[in-house]
Amino acid sequence: MIPKTIKKLVVANWKMHGNLKQNAALLNDFVATLANLKHTQVVVCAPYPYLAQLQSALQHSDIAWGAQNLAKNEIGPYTGEVSAGMLRDFGATYVIVGHSERATAYCESDENIAQKFMVAKKHGITPILCVGETLIEREAGVMEMVVSKQLDAIINAYGAAVFANTVISYEPIWAIGTGLAATPEQAKSMHRFIRNKIAALNSEAANQLKILYGGSVNPQNALQLCIVENIDGGLIGRCSLNAQDFESICYAAEKAAA
């Protein structure tokens, strides 16, 4: 049995939402309300233009911040791209890579996502690797095969040891933004599969890996998900835009970890 990590991790993914005024109100609420968490690390991942605002608002708090994507290249003629070094200039310590909304819309391959994962690690930024299956793939019973292939793109190129002190977020594509979350049993099965796959190759990396669940997490289901073995927290989309909802999820994670 692989021991689950002790401290939970809850990540806000604001996606393409927000403005300076709305962000300020959310961040002020987060800092005031989430200051006393002892067993949960909170992270806010915002669009690139707001990283400076996050740095200013959160730098004296226990809340970390990050971005929603990064370039696989470190420098060069790549108009519109943002490098890991640029993220570090604004204090970002986390970055989401491979989110299905990006992978689908911008045709990102598993290999391209693997490169981004390693560039983040090289620059001391913790990658949050998103993996998951479509509804058709789940109904066909090939969900583990799909997730395994996504992980193999990194394992085959860089080895399983690179998953030490990183984050994987299992996000069934059919659950993202639909209001239909995976059941605790479905999430438990996939999280166990992911942990065991890494452990079979590198047990130390598996022990240091956090595995989050993402996909329609809300205040009503957060606790029942967070208490499940191998679920180390959540990647929160829509509910991270509502201070009360997000804070409720964070405190559910805190309760599960205590």
ROMARDREN-427909 format. One record per residue: residue number from 1; residue in three letters; x, y, z of N, C-alpha, C in turn. Coordinates in Angstrom, 2 decimals, decimal comma. Atoms other than C-alpha are relative to their C-alpha. Layout:
NUM;ALA;X;Y;Z;X;Y;Z;X;Y;Z .
...
This chain:
1;MET;0,85;-1,20;0,00;0,00;0,00;0,00;0,88;1,25;0,00 .
2;ILE;-0,75;-1,25;0,09;1,33;3,40;-0,99;-0,63;1,02;0,95 .
3;PRO;0,58;-0,96;-0,92;0,85;5,92;1,85;-0,34;1,31;-0,70 .
4;LYS;0,36;-1,26;0,63;-1,04;9,01;0,79;0,75;1,15;0,67 .
5;THR;-0,68;-1,16;-0,55;0,57;12,39;1,26;-0,85;0,61;1,11 .
6;ILE;0,71;-0,50;-1,18;-0,34;14,16;4,50;-0,72;1,31;-0,30 .
7;LYS;0,58;-1,32;0,23;-0,97;17,71;3,32;-0,80;0,01;-1,30 .
8;LYS;0,83;-0,10;1,20;-3,81;18,32;0,89;0,42;1,21;-0,83 .
9;LEU;-0,30;-1,10;0,92;-3,47;20,60;-2,13;-1,29;0,35;-0,73 .
10;VAL;1,18;-0,47;0,72;-6,33;22,68;-3,52;0,42;1,14;-0,92 .
11;VAL;-0,46;-0,94;1,02;-5,70;24,58;-6,75;-1,20;0,66;-0,67 .
12;ALA;1,02;-0,76;0,73;-7,94;27,32;-8,16;0,48;0,21;-1,44 .
13;ASN;-0,28;-0,25;1,42;-7,99;27,36;-11,96;-1,05;0,99;-0,50 .
14;TRP;0,95;-1,03;0,41;-9,59;30,64;-12,97;-0,33;-0,03;-1,48 .
15;LYS;0,21;0,10;1,44;-9,40;29,72;-16,67;0,02;1,42;-0,61 .
16;MET;-0,04;-1,34;0,58;-10,15;32,77;-18,87;-1,12;0,85;0,59 .
17;HIS;0,95;-0,82;-0,75;-12,08;34,66;-16,23;0,76;1,03;0,81 .
18;GLY;-0,57;-0,96;-0,93;-11,45;37,72;-14,12;0,30;1,35;-0,60 .
19;ASN;-0,53;-1,32;0,32;-10,51;41,36;-14,17;0,61;0,52;1,29 .
20;LEU;-0,73;-0,48;-1,16;-8,49;43,49;-11,79;-0,90;0,17;1,23 .
21;LYS;0,89;-0,26;-1,13;-11,46;44,45;-9,64;-0,52;-1,30;0,61 .
22;GLN;0,52;1,27;-0,49;-12,98;40,98;-9,40;1,10;-0,82;0,67 .
23;ASN;-1,11;0,75;-0,57;-9,61;39,39;-8,78;0,37;0,50;1,39 .
24;ALA;-0,38;-0,58;-1,29;-8,80;41,79;-5,96;-0,96;-0,42;1,10 .
25;ALA;0,99;0,40;-0,99;-12,05;40,97;-4,18;0,18;-1,47;0,39 .
26;LEU;-0,19;1,43;-0,27;-11,47;37,21;-4,52;1,25;-0,24;0,84 .
27;LEU;-1,27;0,22;-0,69;-7,85;37,39;-3,40;-0,05;0,51;1,44 .
28;ASN;0,14;-0,52;-1,37;-8,68;39,55;-0,40;-0,78;-0,98;0,87 .
29;ASP;0,78;0,99;-0,75;-11,31;37,01;0,66;0,83;-1,24;0,31 .
30;PHE;-0,82;1,20;-0,19;-8,91;34,10;0,15;1,02;0,21;1,13 .
31;VAL;-1,03;-0,28;-1,00;-6,17;35,73;2,24;-0,61;0,09;1,39 .
32;ALA;0,63;-0,19;-1,31;-8,56;36,64;5,04;-0,57;-1,30;0,56 .
33;THR;0,75;1,18;-0,45;-10,39;33,31;5,17;0,83;-1,26;0,08 .
34;LEU;-0,76;1,24;0,09;-7,75;30,70;4,35;1,34;0,08;0,73 .
35;ALA;-1,29;-0,21;-0,66;-4,95;32,00;6,56;0,31;-1,05;1,06 .
36;ASN;-0,21;0,89;-1,13;-5,45;29,41;9,28;0,08;-1,48;-0,38 .
37;LEU;-0,09;1,40;0,42;-5,22;26,23;7,21;1,36;-0,58;0,40 .
38;LYS;-1,24;0,63;-0,45;-2,64;23,87;8,68;0,36;-1,23;-0,82 .
39;HIS;-0,22;1,27;0,68;-3,06;20,76;6,56;-0,29;0,09;-1,50 .
40;THR;0,37;-0,18;1,40;-3,87;22,25;3,16;0,78;1,15;-0,62 .
41;GLN;-0,66;-1,05;0,79;-1,80;24,17;0,62;-0,97;0,48;-1,07 .
42;VAL;0,89;-0,60;1,00;-3,84;26,55;-1,53;0,84;0,68;-1,07 .
43;VAL;-0,69;-0,61;1,15;-2,72;27,66;-5,00;-1,04;0,65;-0,89 .
44;VAL;0,86;-0,68;0,96;-4,30;30,15;-7,39;0,73;0,07;-1,34 .
45;CYS;-0,57;-0,07;1,35;-3,61;29,73;-11,13;-0,88;0,92;-0,84 .
46;ALA;0,74;-1,04;0,69;-4,65;32,78;-13,12;0,54;0,22;-1,41 .
47;PRO;-0,53;-0,36;1,32;-4,32;34,08;-16,69;1,28;0,82;0,15 .
48;TYR;-1,30;-0,67;-0,04;-0,87;35,46;-17,50;-0,05;1,47;0,42 .
49;PRO;-0,06;-1,43;-0,32;-1,80;39,19;-17,29;-0,17;0,31;1,49 .
50;TYR;0,29;-0,26;-1,41;-2,79;38,80;-13,63;1,04;-0,59;0,95 .
51;LEU;-1,02;0,57;-0,89;0,36;37,11;-12,32;0,61;1,06;0,92 .
52;ALA;-0,56;-1,07;-0,84;1,72;40,44;-11,08;-0,98;0,34;1,13 .
53;GLN;1,00;-0,27;-1,03;-1,54;41,04;-9,22;0,01;-1,09;1,06 .
54;LEU;-0,09;1,09;-0,96;-1,32;37,60;-7,62;1,23;0,13;0,86 .
55;GLN;-1,25;-0,15;-0,74;2,28;38,21;-6,63;-0,14;1,08;1,07 .
56;SER;0,17;-1,11;-0,94;1,36;41,52;-4,99;-0,95;-0,38;1,14 .
57;ALA;1,03;0,29;-0,99;-1,70;40,17;-3,19;0,36;-1,17;0,91 .
58;LEU;-0,19;1,26;-0,73;-0,36;36,79;-2,06;1,40;-0,19;0,57 .
59;GLN;-1,39;0,26;-0,35;3,37;37,23;-1,47;0,27;-0,06;1,51 .
60;HIS;-0,18;0,05;-1,46;2,96;37,72;2,29;-0,98;-0,96;0,67 .
61;SER;0,95;0,99;-0,52;0,41;34,92;2,68;0,57;-1,40;-0,20 .
62;ASP;-0,40;1,39;0,21;0,64;31,13;2,71;-0,57;-0,56;-1,30 .
63;ILE;0,59;0,45;1,26;-1,23;30,94;-0,60;1,02;0,18;-1,12 .
64;ALA;-0,93;-0,06;1,14;0,93;30,11;-3,62;-0,77;0,35;-1,27 .
65;TRP;0,67;-0,36;1,26;0,22;31,11;-7,21;0,77;-0,58;-1,18 .
66;GLY;-0,62;0,56;1,19;0,91;29,93;-10,70;-0,78;0,35;-1,25 .
67;ALA;0,59;-0,28;1,31;-0,07;29,94;-14,36;-0,77;-1,22;-0,50 .
68;GLN;0,83;1,05;0,56;-2,35;27,85;-16,54;0,65;-0,70;-1,19 .
69;ASN;-0,70;0,57;1,14;0,19;27,01;-19,24;1,38;0,61;-0,05 .
70;LEU;-1,30;-0,60;0,29;3,75;27,64;-20,38;0,52;-0,55;-1,31 .
71;ALA;-0,60;0,45;1,26;5,88;27,30;-23,49;0,94;-1,17;0,25 .
72;LYS;-0,97;1,09;-0,11;7,93;24,19;-24,14;1,42;0,50;-0,30 .
73;ASN;-1,30;-0,61;0,29;10,75;26,48;-25,34;0,34;1,00;1,09 .
74;GLU;-0,43;-0,90;-1,07;12,81;28,60;-22,98;0,21;1,43;-0,47 .
75;ILE;-0,22;-1,33;0,56;13,52;31,55;-25,29;-0,02;-0,13;-1,51 .
76;GLY;-0,09;0,06;1,45;13,28;32,45;-28,96;-1,16;0,67;-0,71 .
77;PRO;1,00;-0,68;0,82;11,05;33,63;-31,80;-1,34;-0,74;0,02 .
78;TYR;1,26;0,72;-0,17;7,78;32,22;-30,46;-1,08;0,99;0,45 .
79;THR;0,94;-1,08;-0,29;5,29;35,08;-30,67;-1,23;-0,53;0,75 .
80;GLY;1,17;0,36;-0,79;2,58;34,87;-28,04;0,24;-1,02;1,09 .
81;GLU;-0,30;1,00;-1,02;4,31;32,25;-25,90;0,56;0,65;1,27 .
82;VAL;-0,51;-0,47;-1,28;5,29;32,65;-22,25;0,86;-1,10;0,59 .
83;SER;-0,97;1,00;-0,45;8,37;30,88;-20,88;-0,06;-0,23;1,50 .
84;ALA;-0,09;0,30;-1,43;9,03;29,25;-17,53;0,76;1,09;0,74 .
85;GLY;-0,76;-1,07;-0,63;11,61;31,94;-16,78;-0,84;1,24;0,23 .
86;MET;0,89;-1,14;-0,17;8,99;34,62;-17,31;-0,96;-0,23;1,17 .
87;LEU;0,88;0,31;-1,14;6,66;32,85;-14,88;0,72;0,19;1,31 .
88;ARG;-0,78;-0,15;-1,23;9,43;32,77;-12,29;0,21;1,46;0,36 .
89;ASP;-0,17;-1,42;-0,27;9,89;36,53;-12,66;-1,16;0,56;0,83 .
90;PHE;1,16;-0,46;-0,75;6,41;36,88;-11,16;-0,33;-0,93;1,17 .
91;GLY;0,13;0,80;-1,21;6,95;34,38;-8,37;-0,86;-1,25;-0,13 .
92;ALA;0,84;1,18;0,19;4,91;31,57;-9,92;0,78;-1,26;0,39 .
93;THR;-0,64;1,24;-0,41;5,71;28,22;-8,32;-0,77;-1,24;-0,47 .
94;TYR;0,79;1,09;0,56;3,02;26,09;-10,01;-0,41;0,37;-1,42 .
95;VAL;0,56;-0,24;1,33;1,83;25,68;-13,59;-0,80;-1,22;-0,43 .
96;ILE;0,84;1,07;0,54;-0,98;23,64;-15,11;0,51;-0,35;-1,40 .
97;VAL;-0,41;0,44;1,34;0,12;21,57;-18,12;-0,94;-1,10;-0,47 .
98;GLY;0,79;1,06;0,61;-1,97;19,48;-20,47;-1,48;0,02;0,32 .
99;HIS;1,44;-0,05;-0,25;-5,42;20,67;-19,42;-0,74;-0,33;-1,28 .
100;SER;0,69;0,49;1,20;-7,90;19,06;-21,80;-0,60;1,14;-0,83 .
101;GLU;0,55;-1,13;0,77;-9,42;22,43;-22,74;1,04;0,57;-0,94 .
102;ARG;-1,08;-0,46;0,87;-6,04;23,46;-24,12;0,40;-1,09;-1,00 .
103;ALA;-0,46;1,09;0,85;-5,02;20,07;-25,48;-0,95;-0,20;-1,18 .
104;THR;0,98;0,19;1,06;-8,25;19,83;-27,47;-0,03;1,20;-0,95 .
105;ALA;0,15;-1,19;0,83;-8,49;23,41;-28,69;1,25;0,33;-0,80 .
106;TYR;-1,26;-0,38;0,65;-4,80;23,78;-29,58;0,82;-1,21;-0,44 .
107;CYS;-0,61;1,22;0,57;-4,04;20,21;-30,64;1,35;-0,32;0,63 .
108;GLU;-1,25;0,33;-0,70;-1,36;19,63;-27,99;0,15;-1,51;0,10 .
109;SER;-0,27;1,43;-0,09;0,18;16,19;-28,22;0,50;-0,36;1,38 .
110;ASP;-0,54;0,46;-1,28;1,17;14,08;-25,23;1,49;0,31;0,09 .
111;GLU;-1,43;-0,27;0,03;4,79;14,57;-26,28;0,29;1,47;0,26 .
112;ASN;-0,15;-1,44;-0,22;4,41;18,35;-26,36;-0,24;0,34;1,47 .
113;ILE;0,30;-0,21;-1,41;2,85;18,27;-22,89;1,14;-0,50;0,87 .
114;ALA;-1,13;0,55;-0,76;5,72;16,10;-21,64;1,17;0,98;0,01 .
115;GLN;-1,08;-0,99;0,07;8,22;18,73;-22,82;-0,29;1,17;0,94 .
116;LYS;0,37;-1,11;-0,89;6,33;21,46;-20,96;0,18;-0,41;1,46 .
117;PHE;-0,16;0,54;-1,34;6,29;19,29;-17,84;1,45;0,10;0,45 .
118;MET;-1,41;0,01;-0,37;10,07;18,97;-17,89;0,61;1,39;0,04 .
119;VAL;-0,48;-1,38;-0,03;10,71;22,63;-18,68;-0,39;0,65;1,32 .
120;ALA;0,43;-0,54;-1,29;8,66;23,56;-15,62;0,89;-0,51;1,12 .
121;LYS;-0,84;0,59;-1,05;10,64;21,16;-13,43;1,41;0,59;-0,03 .
122;LYS;-1,35;-0,55;0,14;13,93;22,48;-14,78;0,11;1,37;0,64 .
123;HIS;-0,01;-1,36;-0,54;12,96;25,97;-13,63;-0,55;0,08;1,42 .
124;GLY;0,46;-0,01;-1,38;11,78;24,92;-10,18;-1,46;0,32;0,17 .
125;ILE;1,45;-0,22;-0,06;8,09;25,25;-10,99;-0,67;-1,37;0,06 .
126;THR;0,68;1,28;-0,13;5,82;22,42;-9,87;-1,06;-0,16;-1,09 .
127;PRO;1,03;0,20;1,02;3,87;21,09;-12,86;-1,20;-0,73;0,57 .
128;ILE;1,25;0,69;-0,32;0,25;20,09;-12,40;-0,47;-0,63;-1,30 .
129;LEU;0,28;0,70;1,25;-0,19;17,49;-15,12;-1,43;-0,52;-0,01 .
130;CYS;1,39;0,44;0,10;-3,79;16,96;-16,21;-0,11;-1,22;-0,91 .
131;VAL;0,25;1,20;0,78;-4,83;13,52;-17,41;-1,48;-0,36;0,15 .
132;GLY;1,41;0,39;-0,11;-8,25;12,04;-18,14;-0,54;-0,49;-1,33 .
133;GLU;0,62;0,62;1,17;-10,58;10,32;-20,55;-1,31;0,68;-0,37 .
134;THR;1,29;-0,49;0,45;-13,62;11,28;-22,61;-1,09;-0,96;0,47 .
135;LEU;1,12;0,86;-0,37;-17,08;9,88;-21,93;-0,03;-1,26;-0,86 .
136;ILE;0,00;1,16;0,90;-16,82;7,61;-24,97;1,06;-1,01;0,44 .
137;GLU;-1,07;0,88;-0,44;-13,52;6,23;-23,68;-0,36;-0,72;1,30 .
138;ARG;0,42;0,66;-1,25;-14,98;5,57;-20,23;-1,06;-1,05;-0,29 .
139;GLU;1,05;0,97;0,31;-18,05;3,87;-21,66;0,55;-1,23;-0,70 .
140;ALA;-0,65;1,13;0,67;-15,73;1,71;-23,75;0,90;-0,79;0,94 .
141;GLY;-0,81;0,69;-0,98;-13,84;0,74;-20,61;1,50;0,11;-0,20 .
142;VAL;-1,44;-0,15;0,31;-10,47;2,01;-21,89;0,61;1,19;0,74 .
143;MET;-0,47;-1,20;-0,69;-10,03;4,87;-19,40;1,40;-0,17;0,56 .
144;GLU;-1,34;0,21;-0,54;-6,97;3,33;-17,75;1,04;-0,02;-1,12 .
145;MET;-0,91;0,02;1,15;-5,38;2,71;-21,14;0,30;1,42;-0,48 .
146;VAL;-0,16;-1,39;0,45;-5,95;6,36;-22,09;0,92;0,77;0,95 .
147;VAL;-0,82;-0,71;-0,98;-4,47;7,74;-18,86;1,42;-0,55;0,02 .
148;SER;-1,32;0,61;0,03;-1,58;5,28;-19,01;0,83;0,55;-1,16 .
149;LYS;-0,70;-0,54;1,17;-0,68;6,51;-22,49;0,45;1,44;0,24 .
150;GLN;-0,37;-1,38;-0,31;-0,69;10,11;-21,26;1,20;0,05;0,93 .
151;LEU;-1,14;0,06;-0,92;1,68;9,22;-18,43;1,24;-0,54;-0,68 .
152;ASP;-1,14;0,62;0,67;3,87;7,11;-20,67;0,80;0,99;-0,85 .
153;ALA;-0,72;-1,00;0,79;4,74;10,15;-22,79;1,12;0,62;0,83 .
154;ILE;-1,02;-0,54;-0,90;6,65;11,48;-19,77;0,95;-1,10;0,45 .
155;ILE;-0,83;1,10;-0,51;7,88;8,15;-18,41;0,99;-0,48;-1,05 .
156;ASN;-0,88;0,51;1,06;9,30;6,98;-21,74;1,10;0,99;-0,36 .
157;ALA;-0,99;-1,01;0,37;11,10;10,27;-22,34;0,95;0,34;1,13 .
158;TYR;-0,79;-0,55;-1,11;12,33;11,16;-18,86;0,11;-0,93;1,21 .
159;GLY;-0,04;0,91;-1,13;11,73;8,23;-16,49;-1,03;0,34;1,06 .
160;ALA;1,05;-0,21;-1,02;9,27;7,80;-13,60;0,47;0,86;1,16 .
161;ALA;-0,52;-0,77;-1,14;11,57;9,54;-11,10;-0,40;1,47;-0,07 .
162;VAL;0,34;-1,43;0,15;10,52;12,94;-12,52;-1,33;0,34;0,67 .
163;PHE;1,27;-0,28;-0,66;7,14;12,54;-10,81;0,16;0,30;1,49 .
164;ALA;-0,23;-0,37;-1,39;8,72;13,08;-7,40;-0,25;1,50;0,19 .
165;ASN;0,30;-1,40;-0,33;7,44;16,31;-5,83;-0,68;0,74;-1,15 .
166;THR;0,83;-0,63;1,03;5,05;16,98;-8,69;-1,46;-0,33;0,28 .
167;VAL;1,44;0,17;-0,19;1,28;16,91;-9,13;-0,61;-0,55;-1,28 .
168;ILE;0,85;0,46;1,10;-1,03;14,92;-11,37;-1,44;0,30;0,40 .
169;SER;1,42;-0,22;-0,26;-4,66;15,98;-11,64;-0,81;-0,89;-0,94 .
170;TYR;0,90;0,82;0,80;-7,09;13,32;-12,79;-1,27;0,79;-0,24 .
171;GLU;1,17;-0,77;0,39;-9,77;15,21;-14,68;-0,73;-0,73;-1,12 .
172;PRO;0,79;0,61;1,07;-12,27;13,05;-16,53;-0,65;1,09;-0,85 .
173;ILE;0,43;-1,09;0,87;-13,08;15,20;-19,53;-1,51;0,17;0,04 .
174;TRP;1,46;-0,05;-0,03;-16,76;14,32;-19,27;-0,54;0,68;1,25 .
175;ALA;0,45;-0,63;-1,25;-16,89;15,87;-15,78;0,33;1,48;0,07 .
176;ILE;-0,47;-1,38;-0,10;-15,20;19,21;-16,48;-1,10;0,98;-0,41 .
177;GLY;0,98;-1,05;0,28;-17,71;22,05;-16,21;-1,40;-0,50;-0,28 .
178;THR;1,31;0,57;0,32;-20,68;19,69;-16,61;-0,92;-0,08;1,20 .
179;GLY;0,78;0,21;-1,21;-21,79;19,51;-13,00;-0,12;-1,47;0,38 .
180;LEU;0,04;1,44;-0,24;-21,40;15,73;-13,21;1,39;-0,49;0,38 .
181;ALA;-1,31;0,45;-0,48;-18,44;14,70;-11,05;0,09;-1,52;-0,04 .
182;ALA;-0,21;1,43;-0,17;-16,91;11,26;-10,98;-0,47;-0,40;1,39 .
183;THR;0,37;0,48;-1,33;-18,22;9,15;-8,12;1,28;-0,24;0,80 .
184;PRO;-1,18;0,32;-0,79;-15,84;8,58;-5,21;0,62;-1,34;-0,40 .
185;GLU;-0,52;1,31;0,41;-15,53;4,96;-6,39;0,76;0,09;-1,31 .
186;GLN;-0,70;-0,18;1,28;-14,60;5,99;-9,94;1,32;0,72;0,20 .
187;ALA;-1,22;-0,76;-0,26;-12,08;8,53;-8,67;1,01;-0,86;0,74 .
188;LYS;-0,90;0,85;-0,78;-10,63;6,07;-6,15;0,71;-1,00;-0,89 .
189;SER;-0,57;1,01;0,89;-10,08;3,45;-8,84;1,09;0,60;-0,88 .
190;MET;-0,99;-0,60;0,90;-8,27;5,83;-11,20;1,20;0,54;0,77 .
191;HIS;-1,12;-0,52;-0,80;-6,18;7,48;-8,50;0,91;-1,15;0,46 .
192;ARG;-0,79;1,18;-0,39;-5,09;4,04;-7,27;0,81;-0,52;-1,19 .
193;PHE;-0,70;0,45;1,21;-4,22;3,06;-10,84;1,22;0,88;-0,29 .
194;ILE;-1,10;-0,92;0,29;-2,08;6,19;-11,32;1,13;-0,19;1,01 .
195;ARG;-1,02;0,15;-1,03;-0,27;5,80;-7,99;0,77;-1,32;-0,19 .
196;ASN;-0,64;1,31;0,15;0,41;2,10;-8,58;0,86;-0,08;-1,25 .
197;LYS;-0,80;0,01;1,23;1,65;2,69;-12,12;1,36;0,66;0,24 .
198;ILE;-1,26;-0,68;-0,31;4,27;5,16;-10,88;0,81;-0,82;1,01 .
199;ALA;-0,69;0,76;-1,05;5,08;3,01;-7,83;0,70;-1,22;-0,56 .
200;ALA;-0,62;1,19;0,59;5,82;-0,01;-10,00;1,34;0,32;-0,63 .
201;LEU;-1,25;-0,44;0,64;8,60;2,02;-11,62;0,92;0,73;0,97 .
202;ASN;-0,81;-0,76;-0,95;9,74;4,24;-8,76;-0,85;0,29;1,23 .
203;SER;0,85;-0,13;-1,19;8,21;3,86;-5,30;0,20;1,32;0,72 .
204;GLU;-0,26;-1,28;-0,68;9,89;6,98;-3,91;-0,74;1,14;-0,68 .
205;ALA;0,72;-1,03;0,75;8,46;9,16;-6,67;-1,50;-0,10;0,27 .
206;ALA;1,43;0,20;-0,26;5,01;7,64;-6,09;-0,40;0,53;1,37 .
207;ASN;0,28;-0,48;-1,34;5,20;8,48;-2,39;0,02;1,52;0,09 .
208;GLN;-0,14;-1,46;-0,02;6,15;12,10;-3,13;-0,98;0,70;-0,95 .
209;LEU;0,92;-0,53;1,00;3,50;12,55;-5,83;-1,35;0,33;0,62 .
210;LYS;1,37;-0,33;-0,38;0,25;14,38;-5,14;-0,90;-0,24;-1,21 .
211;ILE;0,97;0,25;1,06;-2,76;13,24;-7,17;-1,30;0,69;0,37 .
212;LEU;1,22;-0,77;-0,23;-5,66;15,68;-7,35;-1,14;-0,56;-0,84 .
213;TYR;1,16;0,26;0,85;-9,18;15,17;-8,61;-0,55;1,33;-0,48 .
214;GLY;0,63;-1,19;0,56;-10,71;17,77;-10,92;-1,17;-0,38;-0,88 .
215;GLY;1,17;0,28;0,82;-14,08;17,93;-12,64;-1,27;0,11;0,82 .
216;SER;1,26;-0,27;-0,70;-17,18;19,53;-11,11;0,07;-0,26;1,50 .
217;VAL;-0,10;0,01;-1,45;-15,86;19,60;-7,55;-0,76;1,21;0,54 .
218;ASN;0,77;-1,09;-0,58;-18,18;21,69;-5,39;-0,07;-0,19;1,51 .
219;PRO;0,05;0,13;-1,47;-18,88;22,34;-1,68;-0,77;-1,23;0,47 .
220;GLN;0,81;1,13;-0,40;-21,38;19,48;-1,62;0,75;-1,34;-0,12 .
221;ASN;-0,67;1,30;0,18;-19,06;16,72;-2,89;1,47;0,02;0,39 .
222;ALA;-1,44;-0,13;-0,26;-15,62;18,02;-1,85;0,48;-0,94;1,10 .
223;LEU;-0,46;0,82;-1,13;-15,40;16,20;1,48;-0,02;-1,48;-0,36 .
224;GLN;0,07;1,42;0,32;-16,56;12,83;0,15;1,05;-0,41;-1,01 .
225;LEU;-1,10;0,29;0,91;-13,93;13,08;-2,57;1,34;0,06;0,72 .
226;CYS;-1,30;-0,20;-0,65;-11,11;14,35;-0,37;0,34;-1,07;1,03 .
227;ILE;-0,31;1,04;-0,98;-11,46;11,55;2,16;0,36;-1,32;-0,68 .
228;VAL;-0,30;1,24;0,72;-10,93;8,92;-0,55;1,51;-0,23;-0,04 .
229;GLU;-1,41;0,35;0,05;-7,59;7,12;-0,43;0,61;0,39;-1,34 .
230;ASN;-0,78;-0,44;1,16;-5,03;8,56;-2,89;-0,53;1,26;-0,67 .
231;ILE;0,42;-1,32;0,49;-7,03;11,74;-3,51;0,60;1,04;0,94 .
232;ASP;-0,79;-0,93;-0,81;-4,70;14,47;-2,28;-0,48;1,44;-0,08 .
233;GLY;0,53;-1,35;0,12;-6,88;17,46;-3,07;-0,75;0,16;-1,31 .
234;GLY;0,79;-0,24;1,19;-8,57;19,10;-6,02;0,50;1,14;-0,85 .
235;LEU;-0,22;-1,09;0,95;-8,14;21,24;-9,11;-1,39;0,56;-0,31 .
236;ILE;1,35;-0,55;-0,04;-11,11;23,58;-8,95;-0,17;1,08;-1,06 .
237;GLY;0,26;-0,97;1,05;-12,52;25,47;-11,93;-1,07;1,00;0,40 .
238;ARG;1,10;-0,95;-0,19;-15,92;27,14;-11,73;-0,14;0,48;1,44 .
239;CYS;0,22;-0,39;-1,41;-16,17;27,11;-7,93;1,14;0,84;0,55 .
240;SER;-1,09;-0,86;-0,48;-12,81;28,89;-7,61;-0,27;1,47;-0,29 .
241;LEU;0,36;-1,39;0,32;-14,50;32,02;-8,98;-1,00;0,56;1,00 .
242;ASN;0,91;-0,42;-1,06;-16,83;32,17;-5,98;0,72;-0,21;1,32 .
243;ALA;-0,82;0,08;-1,21;-15,03;32,96;-2,73;-0,58;-0,98;1,01 .
244;GLN;0,61;0,86;-1,00;-17,53;31,18;-0,48;0,11;-1,47;-0,40 .
245;ASP;-0,08;1,39;0,48;-17,61;28,03;-2,63;1,43;-0,54;0,10 .
246;PHE;-1,38;0,47;-0,01;-13,84;27,82;-2,97;0,50;-0,19;1,42 .
247;GLU;-0,43;0,12;-1,40;-13,23;28,43;0,70;-0,63;-1,22;0,66 .
248;SER;0,65;1,20;-0,53;-15,76;25,70;1,57;0,73;-1,26;-0,44 .
249;ILE;-0,74;1,15;0,51;-13,85;23,27;-0,65;1,33;-0,13;0,72 .
250;CYS;-1,28;0,03;-0,72;-10,56;24,22;0,99;-0,16;-0,52;1,41 .
251;TYR;0,21;0,48;-1,37;-11,99;23,63;4,43;-0,44;-1,46;0,04 .
252;ALA;0,32;1,42;0,10;-13,40;20,28;3,30;1,30;-0,80;-0,12 .
253;ALA;-1,29;0,66;0,12;-9,87;19,31;2,24;0,74;0,01;1,34 .
254;GLU;-0,64;-0,12;-1,31;-8,56;20,56;5,58;-0,57;-1,01;0,99 .
255;LYS;0,64;0,96;-0,89;-11,08;18,44;7,45;0,42;-1,42;-0,34 .
256;ALA;-0,40;1,34;0,43;-10,16;15,38;5,39;1,43;-0,33;0,39 .
257;ALA;-1,42;0,21;-0,30;-6,47;15,88;6,12;0,29;-0,03;1,49 .
258;ALA;-0,27;-0,12;-1,43;-6,77;16,56;9,84;-0,06;-1,35;0,73 .
